[in-house]
Amino acid sequence: MKALVVYYSRTGNTRQAATAVAARLGADLEELREAKDRSGLLGYLEAGREAMLKAEACLLPTMRDPAAYELVVLAQPVWAFTAIPAMRTYVRQHRQSLGKVALLATQDSTGARQTFAAMEGLLGRRSVASLALNSKTIRNNQMEPPLDEFIAAITAHS
């Protein structure tokens, strides 16, 4: 199955998880980048505020067409218990061309369930699989068991 992992990462946790998923699936990788700088404390605070407001983002151009893939994994951090602006924008731009979708969220505490619900609402359908990874699990390199289950759930739908 031809797969694409699309991710946004402010701190590097989601990048690490997305890269691991892409390697296991033999998938291409696409990083979402914004025109806005979200580094530092002010970037963090503004990111949370914009997520709560369900704002969208000004994305820099991407390189890959998701319509060319049977599966797209959308990976993002949890901000303010919901989908992040960059991923909201990406889904709005590509909703009609996305085939099967799996969802990955990285979080410090909670909020992945609400993030998945927000994403499925934006997509207008259910995902084939979802995985929430705690930041501590990523930092301690303990992703293998949950990643194995996530990949198994994805491949069961191929």
MIPARO-959473 format. One record per residue (C-alpha): residue number from 0; x, y, z. Coordinates in steps of 0.1 Angstrom, whole numbers, plus 5000, padded with zeros to 4 digits. Example, Ala and Ser with C-alpha at 12.3 -4.5 7.8 and 13.67 -1.06 7.14 Angstrom:
<sites>
[0 [5123 4955 5078]]
[1 [5137 4989 5071]]
</sites>
This chain:
<sites>
[0 [5000 5000 5000]]
[1 [5014 5034 4990]]
[2 [5014 5056 5021]]
[3 [5022 5092 5030]]
[4 [5028 5104 5066]]
[5 [5020 5141 5069]]
[6 [5031 5157 5102]]
[7 [5036 5190 5120]]
[8 [5060 5192 5149]]
[9 [5068 5222 5171]]
[10 [5092 5205 5195]]
[11 [5104 5174 5176]]
[12 [5082 5148 5194]]
[13 [5057 5144 5166]]
[14 [5086 5144 5140]]
[15 [5102 5115 5158]]
[16 [5069 5095 5160]]
[17 [5060 5103 5123]]
[18 [5094 5092 5111]]
[19 [5090 5059 5130]]
[20 [5056 5053 5114]]
[21 [5069 5062 5079]]
[22 [5098 5038 5083]]
[23 [5075 5009 5094]]
[24 [5051 5016 5065]]
[25 [5077 5023 5039]]
[26 [5059 5056 5035]]
[27 [5069 5090 5021]]
[28 [5071 5118 5047]]
[29 [5058 5154 5044]]
[30 [5064 5180 5070]]
[31 [5039 5208 5073]]
[32 [5055 5242 5078]]
[33 [5039 5275 5087]]
[34 [5048 5310 5077]]
[35 [5044 5319 5114]]
[36 [5072 5313 5139]]
[37 [5058 5292 5168]]
[38 [5091 5289 5188]]
[39 [5095 5300 5224]]
[40 [5070 5307 5251]]
[41 [5051 5333 5230]]
[42 [5048 5308 5201]]
[43 [5036 5282 5225]]
[44 [5009 5304 5240]]
[45 [4997 5317 5207]]
[46 [4996 5281 5193]]
[47 [4973 5271 5221]]
[48 [4950 5301 5217]]
[49 [4947 5296 5180]]
[50 [4939 5259 5185]]
[51 [4912 5267 5209]]
[52 [4897 5292 5184]]
[53 [4899 5265 5157]]
[54 [4920 5288 5136]]
[55 [4937 5278 5104]]
[56 [4973 5285 5094]]
[57 [4992 5300 5066]]
[58 [5010 5269 5053]]
[59 [5041 5269 5032]]
[60 [5038 5248 5000]]
[61 [5040 5211 5004]]
[62 [5058 5188 4979]]
[63 [5036 5157 4977]]
[64 [5000 5152 4964]]
[65 [4980 5131 4989]]
[66 [4958 5120 4961]]
[67 [4986 5098 4948]]
[68 [4985 5077 4980]]
[69 [4961 5050 4992]]
[70 [4968 5059 5028]]
[71 [4977 5092 5045]]
[72 [4987 5093 5082]]
[73 [4981 5127 5097]]
[74 [5004 5133 5127]]
[75 [5002 5162 5150]]
[76 [5007 5174 5186]]
[77 [4977 5180 5208]]
[78 [4972 5217 5215]]
[79 [4944 5229 5238]]
[80 [4927 5195 5235]]
[81 [4920 5198 5197]]
[82 [4935 5197 5162]]
[83 [4962 5222 5154]]
[84 [4958 5251 5129]]
[85 [4983 5236 5104]]
[86 [4965 5203 5102]]
[87 [4931 5219 5100]]
[88 [4943 5239 5070]]
[89 [4959 5208 5054]]
[90 [4927 5188 5058]]
[91 [4905 5216 5044]]
[92 [4928 5219 5014]]
[93 [4930 5182 5006]]
[94 [4899 5166 5021]]
[95 [4885 5156 4988]]
[96 [4917 5139 4976]]
[97 [4925 5119 5008]]
[98 [4919 5082 5006]]
[99 [4922 5062 5038]]
[100 [4933 5082 5067]]
[101 [4950 5072 5100]]
[102 [4956 5096 5129]]
[103 [4985 5100 5152]]
[104 [4986 5125 5181]]
[105 [5014 5133 5205]]
[106 [5005 5148 5238]]
[107 [5020 5157 5272]]
[108 [4990 5147 5291]]
[109 [4955 5143 5275]]
[110 [4934 5155 5246]]
[111 [4941 5130 5219]]
[112 [4905 5117 5219]]
[113 [4892 5152 5213]]
[114 [4918 5158 5187]]
[115 [4908 5126 5168]]
[116 [4871 5136 5170]]
[117 [4880 5171 5156]]
[118 [4900 5156 5128]]
[119 [4872 5131 5119]]
[120 [4848 5159 5119]]
[121 [4870 5179 5095]]
[122 [4874 5148 5073]]
[123 [4837 5140 5074]]
[124 [4845 5103 5081]]
[125 [4862 5079 5105]]
[126 [4899 5071 5104]]
[127 [4911 5036 5098]]
[128 [4932 5037 5129]]
[129 [4944 5062 5156]]
[130 [4973 5063 5180]]
[131 [4980 5087 5209]]
[132 [5016 5088 5221]]
[133 [5026 5104 5253]]
[134 [5057 5127 5250]]
[135 [5074 5107 5278]]
[136 [5070 5075 5258]]
[137 [5086 5091 5228]]
[138 [5115 5106 5248]]
[139 [5122 5073 5265]]
[140 [5122 5054 5232]]
[141 [5092 5032 5243]]
[142 [5072 5036 5211]]
[143 [5075 5001 5197]]
[144 [5046 4983 5213]]
[145 [5020 5010 5205]]
[146 [5035 5015 5171]]
[147 [5032 4978 5164]]
[148 [4995 4979 5173]]
[149 [4989 5011 5152]]
[150 [5006 4995 5121]]
[151 [4986 4963 5126]]
[152 [4954 4983 5127]]
[153 [4964 5002 5095]]
[154 [4974 4971 5076]]
[155 [4941 4953 5086]]
[156 [4923 4980 5065]]
[157 [4945 4976 5034]]
</sites>
